[in-house]
Amino acid sequence: MFCRYFCFLSLCLFLPAQRRCSLGHVSDLHGSDTTSLPGFENLTMGYNKYLRPYFGGEPVQIAMSLDIASISSISESDMDYTATIYLRQRWTDPRLVFHGNKSFTLDARLVELLWVPDTYIVESKRSFLHDVTVGNRLIRLFSNGTILYALRITTTVACNMDLSKYPMDTQTCRLQLESWGYDENDVIFTWLRGNDSVHGIEKLRLSQYTVERYYTLVSKSQQETGRYPRLILQFELRRNVLYFILETYVPSTLLVMLSWVSFWITLDSVPARTCIGVTTVLSMTTLMIGSRSSLSKTNCFIKAIDVYLGICFSFIFGALVEYAVAHYSSSQKCAAKAPQEGPANELTKEMEEVNITNILNSSIASYKRKISFTSIEISSDTVNCSGLTMKTHEKIKCVLRNKMHRIIGYFTIQNPSNVDHYSKLLFPLFFMLVNVFYWAYYLYF
């Protein structure tokens, strides 16, 4: 009782000498120089800070407003954001009504003597109230019993993020305020002026994000102990992709284009083409590791940037494999066409070719007579099996053998120099098509 008397006595000393204050009303005392507080006990009598206003009756309506001072950190690895907010709560306590039309800002330490709502921040990981140089709290009392209670809070709040389109993603985060112990029968939460209750968020300048839009919601939280009022501030953050284009997309694209330079180098320049292929593969691998190191805790997500880097790596690796195939085919063809030295070797080769031809012709003729062909056409590669008088399984084997000859001939590179010629056109064309589908999907779907 003495503490309350002392605090409100200090308040009344700020009034003019002609007006004397009581916690119940403000009265004019003309012609009196003595400091007296008539009726002070009437207001303090029966006030209990442990009981809410209208206790046992209608619920207390608490109107809130927010000022977002800053959002200092948005972490994809921890999936949270850190914000500094000014939270203002207004409610009416009929026990604190006094006569007059003034409002008084009281010492913040008086909050210990009043009933205040038990508001907390849902999904908050860490929060603290600023206390430099004193606790950053404000109490303002109006003559109709309305109380304004303001706080400056820094909080780290969880925000579930979908990183499948990173870095072309848009994240939706929430700041939720809820009563901890009073259910909807005791308190009602409302926004003071709807969407206009939130200020400062449209002026934020973030390093990686731009605030697209925000809106306020009023909801209820169903718990085992009852239904609790909840206010929701929901805002959408769109990531600025320009940084990632300059940091990752452009270098990876240039590495792919660098790998195409080998197509203009002859097949005989083995060191040059091998050096280009291996260098671009290693550079692309380093770029992929660097892009994932900043999001080490989110590697379970297949992100859009991972897809693009995988595409670029595939094209670079494909250019290296293309040279290996072309060089091997060229070596095989040169070995097959290599001339034998000396007339004796040439004569021996011709004799071997004649002998092999005679043996094959005699074998085919004897095979014709043995199985009594009705009609047969034998070529260098395939056999026409349609008119053969042979068993079914032999005819199937013949057909399969012809099919295999065609398939092998299809994949046989007749001219290895054409591989580079076609690669000069096909690699850039396919890369452009893949880029069109990639950017169209992640930007518009």
TIPA-779421 format. One record per residue (C-alpha): residue in three letters; x, y, z. Coordinates in steps of 0.05 Angstrom, whole numbers, plus 32768, in hexadecimal, padded with zeros to 4 digits. Layout:
<recs>
+------+------+------+------+
: resn :   px :   py :   pz :
+------+------+------+------+
:  ala :    X :    Y :    Z :
...
+------+------+------+------+
</recs>
This chain:
<recs>
+------+------+------+------+
: resn :   px :   py :   pz :
+------+------+------+------+
:  met : 8000 : 8000 : 8000 :
:  phe : 8038 : 8030 : 8011 :
:  cys : 805A : 8021 : 7FCD :
:  arg : 801B : 8031 : 7FA6 :
:  tyr : 8011 : 8070 : 7FCF :
:  phe : 8058 : 8087 : 7FC2 :
:  cys : 8055 : 807A : 7F77 :
:  phe : 8014 : 809E : 7F6A :
:  leu : 802A : 80D6 : 7F98 :
:  ser : 8064 : 80E1 : 7F6A :
:  leu : 8035 : 80E3 : 7F2F :
:  cys : 8009 : 8118 : 7F4E :
:  leu : 8043 : 8146 : 7F5C :
:  phe : 8047 : 8153 : 7F11 :
:  leu : 8002 : 8173 : 7F12 :
:  pro : 7FF7 : 81BF : 7F1B :
:  ala : 7FEF : 81D8 : 7F61 :
:  gln : 7FA5 : 81E9 : 7F56 :
:  arg : 7F96 : 819F : 7F43 :
:  arg : 7F9E : 8168 : 7F74 :
:  cys : 7F9F : 811F : 7F5F :
:  ser : 7F80 : 80E0 : 7F78 :
:  leu : 7F83 : 809C : 7F59 :
:  gly : 7F38 : 809F : 7F53 :
:  his : 7F30 : 80E5 : 7F39 :
:  val : 7F52 : 8128 : 7F2D :
:  ser : 7F34 : 8160 : 7F56 :
:  asp : 7F3F : 81AC : 7F58 :
:  leu : 7F53 : 81C8 : 7F9C :
:  his : 7F4F : 8213 : 7F99 :
:  gly : 7F70 : 823D : 7FCE :
:  ser : 7F94 : 8203 : 7FEF :
:  asp : 7FE0 : 81FF : 7FF1 :
:  thr : 7FE4 : 81BD : 8015 :
:  thr : 7FF4 : 817D : 7FF0 :
:  ser : 7FBC : 814C : 7FFD :
:  leu : 7FA1 : 8110 : 7FD8 :
:  pro : 7F58 : 810B : 7FEC :
:  gly : 7F37 : 80CB : 7FD3 :
:  phe : 7F78 : 80A7 : 7FC2 :
:  glu : 7F66 : 806C : 7FEC :
:  asn : 7F24 : 8063 : 7FC7 :
:  leu : 7F47 : 804F : 7F86 :
:  thr : 7F7C : 8022 : 7FA4 :
:  met : 7F4B : 7FFF : 7FD0 :
:  gly : 7F39 : 7FBB : 7FB4 :
:  tyr : 7F69 : 7FBF : 7F79 :
:  asn : 7F8B : 7F7B : 7F6D :
:  lys : 7FBE : 7F75 : 7F37 :
:  tyr : 7FB6 : 7F2A : 7F36 :
:  leu : 7F6E : 7F30 : 7F1D :
:  arg : 7F5F : 7F47 : 7ED6 :
:  pro : 7F2F : 7F80 : 7EC8 :
:  tyr : 7EE6 : 7F6A : 7EC7 :
:  phe : 7EFA : 7F2D : 7EEE :
:  gly : 7EC0 : 7EFC : 7EED :
:  gly : 7E9D : 7F22 : 7EB6 :
:  glu : 7EA9 : 7F33 : 7E6D :
:  pro : 7EEE : 7F27 : 7E4E :
:  val : 7F21 : 7F5F : 7E49 :
:  gln : 7F2C : 7F7A : 7E03 :
:  ile : 7F76 : 7F85 : 7DF5 :
:  ala : 7F87 : 7FAC : 7DB6 :
:  met : 7FCD : 7FA6 : 7D9B :
:  ser : 7FFA : 7FCA : 7D6A :
:  leu : 8041 : 7FBC : 7D52 :
:  asp : 807C : 7FE3 : 7D38 :
:  ile : 80B1 : 7FB8 : 7D16 :
:  ala : 80F3 : 7FDB : 7D24 :
:  ser : 8120 : 7FA9 : 7D00 :
:  ile : 8127 : 7F62 : 7CE7 :
:  ser : 8171 : 7F57 : 7CF1 :
:  ser : 8179 : 7F0E : 7CDE :
:  ile : 8154 : 7EDB : 7CB4 :
:  ser : 8176 : 7E97 : 7CB8 :
:  glu : 8166 : 7E60 : 7C87 :
:  ser : 8191 : 7E2E : 7CAC :
:  asp : 816D : 7E39 : 7CEE :
:  met : 812B : 7E4C : 7CCE :
:  asp : 811D : 7E89 : 7CF8 :
:  tyr : 8121 : 7ED4 : 7CF7 :
:  thr : 8134 : 7F08 : 7D2C :
:  ala : 810B : 7F48 : 7D33 :
:  thr : 8108 : 7F84 : 7D61 :
:  ile : 80C0 : 7F9A : 7D6D :
:  tyr : 809A : 7FCF : 7D94 :
:  leu : 805D : 7FAC : 7DB1 :
:  arg : 8025 : 7FD9 : 7DC9 :
:  gln : 7FE9 : 7FBE : 7DEF :
:  arg : 7FAA : 7FE5 : 7E04 :
:  trp : 7F73 : 7FD0 : 7E33 :
:  thr : 7F42 : 7FF0 : 7E63 :
:  asp : 7F43 : 7FE5 : 7EAE :
:  pro : 7F06 : 8006 : 7ECF :
:  arg : 7F29 : 8004 : 7F12 :
:  leu : 7F59 : 803B : 7EFA :
:  val : 7F26 : 806E : 7EE1 :
:  phe : 7F31 : 80B5 : 7EF9 :
:  his : 7F10 : 80F8 : 7EE9 :
:  gly : 7F2D : 8124 : 7EB3 :
:  asn : 7F43 : 811E : 7E6C :
:  lys : 7F8E : 8117 : 7E74 :
:  ser : 7FBD : 80DC : 7E6D :
:  phe : 7FF9 : 80CF : 7E97 :
:  thr : 8039 : 80AA : 7E85 :
:  leu : 804E : 8084 : 7EC3 :
:  asp : 8090 : 8067 : 7ED7 :
:  ala : 809A : 8023 : 7EB6 :
:  arg : 80A7 : 8004 : 7EFA :
:  leu : 805E : 800F : 7F0B :
:  val : 804D : 7FD5 : 7EDD :
:  glu : 805C : 7FA8 : 7F19 :
:  leu : 8020 : 7FC6 : 7F3C :
:  leu : 7FEE : 7FBD : 7F02 :
:  trp : 7FCE : 7F83 : 7EDF :
:  val : 7FEB : 7F78 : 7E99 :
:  pro : 7FDB : 7F44 : 7E64 :
:  asp : 8004 : 7F05 : 7E60 :
:  thr : 8014 : 7F0C : 7E16 :
:  tyr : 804C : 7EE1 : 7DF9 :
:  ile : 806A : 7ED6 : 7DB4 :
:  val : 8058 : 7E93 : 7D96 :
:  glu : 8092 : 7E6A : 7D78 :
:  ser : 80C5 : 7E98 : 7D98 :
:  lys : 8109 : 7E77 : 7DA3 :
:  arg : 812A : 7EB1 : 7DC8 :
:  ser : 810F : 7EF3 : 7DDF :
:  phe : 8125 : 7F2B : 7E0D :
:  leu : 810C : 7F6F : 7E24 :
:  his : 813C : 7FA8 : 7E1A :
:  asp : 8154 : 7FC7 : 7E5B :
:  val : 8185 : 7FFE : 7E47 :
:  thr : 8187 : 802E : 7E69 :
:  val : 8149 : 8016 : 7E8D :
:  gly : 8115 : 7FE2 : 7E7B :
:  asn : 80F6 : 7FF8 : 7E38 :
:  arg : 80AE : 7FF9 : 7E50 :
:  leu : 8079 : 802E : 7E50 :
:  ile : 8039 : 8035 : 7E7A :
:  arg : 8007 : 806B : 7E69 :
:  leu : 7FC6 : 8074 : 7E8F :
:  phe : 7F89 : 8096 : 7E72 :
:  ser : 7F50 : 80B5 : 7E99 :
:  asn : 7F1D : 8081 : 7E80 :
:  gly : 7F48 : 8049 : 7E9D :
:  thr : 7F6A : 8036 : 7E5B :
:  ile : 7FB2 : 801F : 7E63 :
:  leu : 7FE7 : 8021 : 7E2D :
:  tyr : 801F : 7FEF : 7E39 :
:  ala : 805A : 7FF1 : 7E08 :
:  leu : 8097 : 7FC3 : 7E05 :
:  arg : 80D6 : 7FC0 : 7DDB :
:  ile : 80E6 : 7F77 : 7DCC :
:  thr : 811A : 7F52 : 7DA3 :
:  thr : 8104 : 7F0C : 7D92 :
:  thr : 811B : 7ED2 : 7D67 :
:  val : 80DF : 7EAF : 7D49 :
:  ala : 80DB : 7E6D : 7D22 :
:  cys : 80C6 : 7E71 : 7CD9 :
:  asn : 80BB : 7E32 : 7CB2 :
:  met : 80DA : 7E3C : 7C6D :
:  asp : 80D2 : 7E17 : 7C2C :
:  leu : 8116 : 7E1A : 7C0A :
:  ser : 8105 : 7DF1 : 7BCD :
:  lys : 8107 : 7E30 : 7BA1 :
:  tyr : 8144 : 7E4F : 7BC3 :
:  pro : 815C : 7E84 : 7BB0 :
:  met : 811D : 7E97 : 7B89 :
:  asp : 80F0 : 7E88 : 7BC5 :
:  thr : 80BD : 7EB0 : 7BEB :
:  gln : 80B7 : 7EA1 : 7C35 :
:  thr : 807A : 7EAE : 7C61 :
:  cys : 808A : 7EBC : 7CAA :
:  arg : 805E : 7ECC : 7CE6 :
:  leu : 8060 : 7EF3 : 7D26 :
:  gln : 802A : 7ED7 : 7D54 :
:  leu : 8013 : 7EF5 : 7D96 :
:  glu : 7FE9 : 7ECC : 7DC6 :
:  ser : 7FD1 : 7ECC : 7E0E :
:  trp : 7FF5 : 7E9A : 7E38 :
:  gly : 7FC4 : 7E8D : 7E70 :
:  tyr : 7F83 : 7EB3 : 7E61 :
:  asp : 7F55 : 7E90 : 7E30 :
:  glu : 7F20 : 7EB1 : 7E04 :
:  asn : 7EF0 : 7EB6 : 7E3F :
:  asp : 7F21 : 7EE5 : 7E63 :
:  val : 7F43 : 7F0E : 7E2C :
:  ile : 7F36 : 7F20 : 7DE4 :
:  phe : 7F6F : 7F35 : 7DB7 :
:  thr : 7F63 : 7F66 : 7D7E :
:  trp : 7F8E : 7F8F : 7D4F :
:  leu : 7F86 : 7FD9 : 7D5F :
:  arg : 7F7D : 7FF0 : 7D16 :
:  gly : 7F80 : 7FB0 : 7CEC :
:  asn : 7FBA : 7FAF : 7CBB :
:  asp : 7FCA : 7FF7 : 7CCF :
:  ser : 7FDC : 7FDD : 7D14 :
:  val : 8020 : 7FC7 : 7CF8 :
:  his : 8054 : 7FFC : 7CE6 :
:  gly : 809C : 7FFB : 7CD0 :
:  ile : 809B : 7FBA : 7CAA :
:  glu : 8092 : 7FDC : 7C66 :
:  lys : 80D0 : 8006 : 7C73 :
:  leu : 80FF : 7FCC : 7C83 :
:  arg : 813D : 7FC4 : 7C58 :
:  leu : 8156 : 7F7C : 7C5C :
:  ser : 8196 : 7F61 : 7C3D :
:  gln : 8178 : 7F25 : 7C19 :
:  tyr : 812D : 7F30 : 7C1B :
:  thr : 80F7 : 7F61 : 7C07 :
:  val : 80B5 : 7F65 : 7C2D :
:  glu : 8080 : 7F55 : 7BFA :
:  arg : 8042 : 7F5F : 7C25 :
:  tyr : 8027 : 7F55 : 7C6C :
:  tyr : 7FE4 : 7F4F : 7C8D :
:  thr : 7FC6 : 7F44 : 7CD2 :
:  leu : 7F99 : 7F0C : 7CE9 :
:  val : 7F70 : 7EFC : 7D27 :
:  ser : 7F6D : 7EB3 : 7D3B :
:  lys : 7F62 : 7E83 : 7D74 :
:  ser : 7F92 : 7E4E : 7D8D :
:  gln : 7F72 : 7E0E : 7DA4 :
:  gln : 7F99 : 7DEF : 7DDD :
:  glu : 7F89 : 7DB8 : 7E0E :
:  thr : 7F7B : 7DEC : 7E43 :
:  gly : 7F4C : 7E16 : 7E18 :
:  arg : 7F48 : 7E46 : 7DDD :
:  tyr : 7F77 : 7E81 : 7DE1 :
:  pro : 7F75 : 7EC1 : 7DB9 :
:  arg : 7FAD : 7ECB : 7D86 :
:  leu : 7FC3 : 7F05 : 7D59 :
:  ile : 7FEC : 7EF6 : 7D1B :
:  leu : 8018 : 7F23 : 7CF1 :
:  gln : 8029 : 7EFE : 7CB0 :
:  phe : 805B : 7F1A : 7C7F :
:  glu : 8079 : 7F00 : 7C3F :
:  leu : 80C3 : 7F07 : 7C2F :
:  arg : 80DD : 7F01 : 7BE7 :
:  arg : 8126 : 7EF1 : 7BE0 :
:  asn : 8151 : 7F1F : 7BB5 :
:  val : 816D : 7EF1 : 7B80 :
:  leu : 819F : 7F23 : 7B61 :
:  tyr : 81D6 : 7F11 : 7B93 :
:  phe : 81D0 : 7EC7 : 7B82 :
:  ile : 81D0 : 7ED5 : 7B37 :
:  leu : 8212 : 7EFA : 7B3D :
:  glu : 822F : 7ECA : 7B70 :
:  thr : 821A : 7E86 : 7B55 :
:  tyr : 81F1 : 7E85 : 7B16 :
:  val : 821F : 7EAF : 7AEA :
:  pro : 8260 : 7E8B : 7AFE :
:  ser : 8241 : 7E46 : 7AF3 :
:  thr : 8225 : 7E5B : 7AAF :
:  leu : 8269 : 7E76 : 7A9A :
:  leu : 828A : 7E34 : 7AAF :
:  val : 825A : 7E0E : 7A82 :
:  met : 826A : 7E3C : 7A48 :
:  leu : 82B4 : 7E34 : 7A56 :
:  ser : 82AD : 7DE8 : 7A50 :
:  trp : 8292 : 7DF3 : 7A09 :
:  val : 82D5 : 7E11 : 79F3 :
:  ser : 82F2 : 7DCB : 79EE :
:  phe : 82C3 : 7DBD : 79B3 :
:  trp : 82EC : 7DED : 7988 :
:  ile : 832E : 7DCB : 7999 :
:  thr : 8344 : 7D91 : 796E :
:  leu : 8342 : 7D4A : 7988 :
:  asp : 838D : 7D44 : 7985 :
:  ser : 8397 : 7D7B : 79BA :
:  val : 838F : 7D4B : 79F4 :
:  pro : 83AF : 7D77 : 7A2B :
:  ala : 8387 : 7DB5 : 7A19 :
:  arg : 8343 : 7D93 : 7A17 :
:  thr : 8350 : 7D69 : 7A54 :
:  cys : 8367 : 7DA6 : 7A7C :
:  ile : 8328 : 7DCD : 7A6A :
:  gly : 82FB : 7D93 : 7A7C :
:  val : 831C : 7D83 : 7ABF :
:  thr : 8323 : 7DCC : 7AD3 :
:  thr : 82D9 : 7DDC : 7AC7 :
:  val : 82C3 : 7D9E : 7AEC :
:  leu : 82ED : 7DAF : 7B29 :
:  ser : 82D8 : 7DF8 : 7B28 :
:  met : 828F : 7DE4 : 7B24 :
:  thr : 8297 : 7DB4 : 7B5E :
:  thr : 82B6 : 7DEC : 7B88 :
:  leu : 827D : 7E1B : 7B77 :
:  met : 8249 : 7DE6 : 7B8B :
:  ile : 826B : 7DDA : 7BCE :
:  gly : 826F : 7E25 : 7BDC :
:  ser : 8226 : 7E31 : 7BCD :
:  arg : 8211 : 7DFB : 7BFE :
:  ser : 8240 : 7E0E : 7C36 :
:  ser : 8216 : 7E4B : 7C49 :
:  leu : 81D9 : 7E1E : 7C52 :
:  ser : 81FB : 7DE3 : 7C73 :
:  lys : 81BF : 7DD2 : 7C9E :
:  thr : 818D : 7DD1 : 7C65 :
:  asn : 81AF : 7D9E : 7C38 :
:  cys : 8171 : 7D72 : 7C3E :
:  phe : 814E : 7DA2 : 7C0E :
:  ile : 8158 : 7D9D : 7BC3 :
:  lys : 815A : 7DE6 : 7BB4 :
:  ala : 8153 : 7E0A : 7B71 :
:  ile : 819B : 7E20 : 7B73 :
:  asp : 81B1 : 7DD7 : 7B7D :
:  val : 8189 : 7DC3 : 7B40 :
:  tyr : 81AA : 7DF8 : 7B15 :
:  leu : 81F0 : 7DE7 : 7B2D :
:  gly : 81E1 : 7D9D : 7B1F :
:  ile : 81CC : 7DAF : 7AD8 :
:  cys : 820B : 7DD7 : 7ACD :
:  phe : 8237 : 7D9F : 7AE9 :
:  ser : 8215 : 7D6D : 7ABB :
:  phe : 8223 : 7D97 : 7A7D :
:  ile : 826C : 7DA1 : 7A92 :
:  phe : 8275 : 7D58 : 7AA0 :
:  gly : 8252 : 7D47 : 7A5E :
:  ala : 8284 : 7D72 : 7A38 :
:  leu : 82BD : 7D4B : 7A57 :
:  val : 829E : 7D08 : 7A47 :
:  glu : 8291 : 7D20 : 79FF :
:  tyr : 82DB : 7D2B : 79F4 :
:  ala : 82EB : 7CE6 : 7A11 :
:  val : 82BA : 7CC5 : 79E1 :
:  ala : 82D1 : 7CEC : 79A5 :
:  his : 831A : 7CE0 : 79B3 :
:  tyr : 8310 : 7C96 : 79BE :
:  ser : 82E9 : 7C8E : 797D :
:  ser : 831D : 7CB5 : 7957 :
:  ser : 8354 : 7C89 : 7973 :
:  gln : 832F : 7C49 : 7960 :
:  lys : 8323 : 7C62 : 7919 :
:  cys : 836B : 7C76 : 790F :
:  ala : 8383 : 7C33 : 7929 :
:  ala : 8355 : 7C0F : 78F8 :
:  lys : 836C : 7C38 : 78BD :
:  ala : 83B6 : 7C38 : 78CE :
:  pro : 83DF : 7C20 : 7890 :
:  gln : 840D : 7BE5 : 7896 :
:  glu : 8456 : 7BF2 : 7884 :
:  gly : 8478 : 7BCD : 784C :
:  pro : 845F : 7BA7 : 780D :
:  ala : 8463 : 7B64 : 7830 :
:  asn : 8431 : 7B79 : 7865 :
:  glu : 8402 : 7B95 : 7830 :
:  leu : 8405 : 7B53 : 7809 :
:  thr : 83F9 : 7B2C : 7849 :
:  lys : 83BC : 7B57 : 785A :
:  glu : 839F : 7B4E : 7814 :
:  met : 83A9 : 7B02 : 7818 :
:  glu : 8387 : 7B00 : 785C :
:  glu : 834C : 7B28 : 7842 :
:  val : 8345 : 7AF9 : 7805 :
:  asn : 8349 : 7ABB : 7831 :
:  ile : 8316 : 7AD6 : 7863 :
:  thr : 82E7 : 7AE9 : 782A :
:  asn : 82EC : 7AA4 : 780A :
:  ile : 82E0 : 7A81 : 784D :
:  leu : 82A3 : 7AAB : 785B :
:  asn : 8286 : 7AA0 : 7815 :
:  ser : 8290 : 7A54 : 7818 :
:  ser : 8272 : 7A52 : 785E :
:  ile : 8235 : 7A78 : 7848 :
:  ala : 822C : 7A4C : 780A :
:  ser : 8230 : 7A0C : 7834 :
:  tyr : 8200 : 7A29 : 7867 :
:  lys : 81CE : 7A39 : 782F :
:  arg : 81D0 : 79F2 : 7815 :
:  lys : 81CA : 79D3 : 785A :
:  ile : 818C : 79F7 : 7872 :
:  ser : 816A : 79FD : 782D :
:  phe : 815D : 7A47 : 7829 :
:  thr : 811F : 7A5A : 7802 :
:  ser : 8136 : 7AA2 : 77FD :
:  ile : 816F : 7AC4 : 7822 :
:  glu : 8191 : 7B07 : 781D :
:  ile : 81D4 : 7B0C : 7840 :
:  ser : 81F6 : 7B4F : 7847 :
:  ser : 8234 : 7B65 : 786C :
:  asp : 820D : 7B74 : 78AC :
:  thr : 81C7 : 7B57 : 78AB :
:  val : 81A2 : 7B19 : 7895 :
:  asn : 815B : 7B18 : 787B :
:  cys : 8138 : 7AE3 : 78A6 :
:  ser : 80F2 : 7AE9 : 7889 :
:  gly : 80F7 : 7AB0 : 7857 :
:  leu : 8123 : 7A7F : 787D :
:  thr : 810B : 7A39 : 7887 :
:  met : 8126 : 7A33 : 78CD :
:  lys : 810B : 7A28 : 7912 :
:  thr : 80E8 : 7A5F : 7938 :
:  his : 811F : 7A6A : 796C :
:  glu : 8154 : 7A6E : 7936 :
:  lys : 812B : 7AA2 : 7911 :
:  ile : 8124 : 7ACB : 7952 :
:  lys : 816F : 7AC8 : 795C :
:  cys : 8179 : 7AE0 : 7915 :
:  val : 814A : 7B1B : 791F :
:  leu : 816B : 7B2E : 7961 :
:  arg : 81AF : 7B2B : 7941 :
:  asn : 8199 : 7B5B : 790A :
:  lys : 817C : 7B8A : 793E :
:  met : 81BD : 7B8B : 7966 :
:  his : 81E4 : 7B9B : 7926 :
:  arg : 81B7 : 7BD7 : 7919 :
:  ile : 81BD : 7BF1 : 7961 :
:  ile : 8208 : 7BEB : 7961 :
:  gly : 820C : 7C0D : 791E :
:  tyr : 81E0 : 7C45 : 7938 :
:  phe : 820E : 7C55 : 7972 :
:  thr : 824E : 7C4B : 794C :
:  ile : 8270 : 7C8E : 793E :
:  gln : 8283 : 7C8D : 78F5 :
:  asn : 82A6 : 7CD0 : 78F5 :
:  pro : 82C1 : 7CE6 : 793A :
:  ser : 82CD : 7D2D : 7922 :
:  asn : 8282 : 7D37 : 791C :
:  val : 8279 : 7D2E : 7967 :
:  asp : 8298 : 7D72 : 7975 :
:  his : 8270 : 7D90 : 793C :
:  tyr : 822E : 7D79 : 7958 :
:  ser : 8243 : 7D8A : 79A0 :
:  lys : 824E : 7DD3 : 798C :
:  leu : 8204 : 7DD8 : 797C :
:  leu : 81E3 : 7DA7 : 79AB :
:  phe : 8204 : 7DBA : 79ED :
:  pro : 81F1 : 7E05 : 79EA :
:  leu : 81AC : 7DF5 : 79CF :
:  phe : 819B : 7DC3 : 7A06 :
:  phe : 81B8 : 7DF1 : 7A3B :
:  met : 818C : 7E2B : 7A24 :
:  leu : 814E : 7DFF : 7A23 :
:  val : 815D : 7DE6 : 7A6A :
:  asn : 8166 : 7E2D : 7A82 :
:  val : 8123 : 7E42 : 7A64 :
:  phe : 80FE : 7E0A : 7A88 :
:  tyr : 8125 : 7E16 : 7AC8 :
:  trp : 8118 : 7E60 : 7ACF :
:  ala : 80D0 : 7E5A : 7AB8 :
:  tyr : 80C1 : 7E24 : 7AEC :
:  tyr : 80E1 : 7E45 : 7B28 :
:  leu : 80CA : 7E8C : 7B18 :
:  tyr : 8082 : 7E80 : 7B03 :
:  phe : 806D : 7E3D : 7B22 :
+------+------+------+------+
</recs>
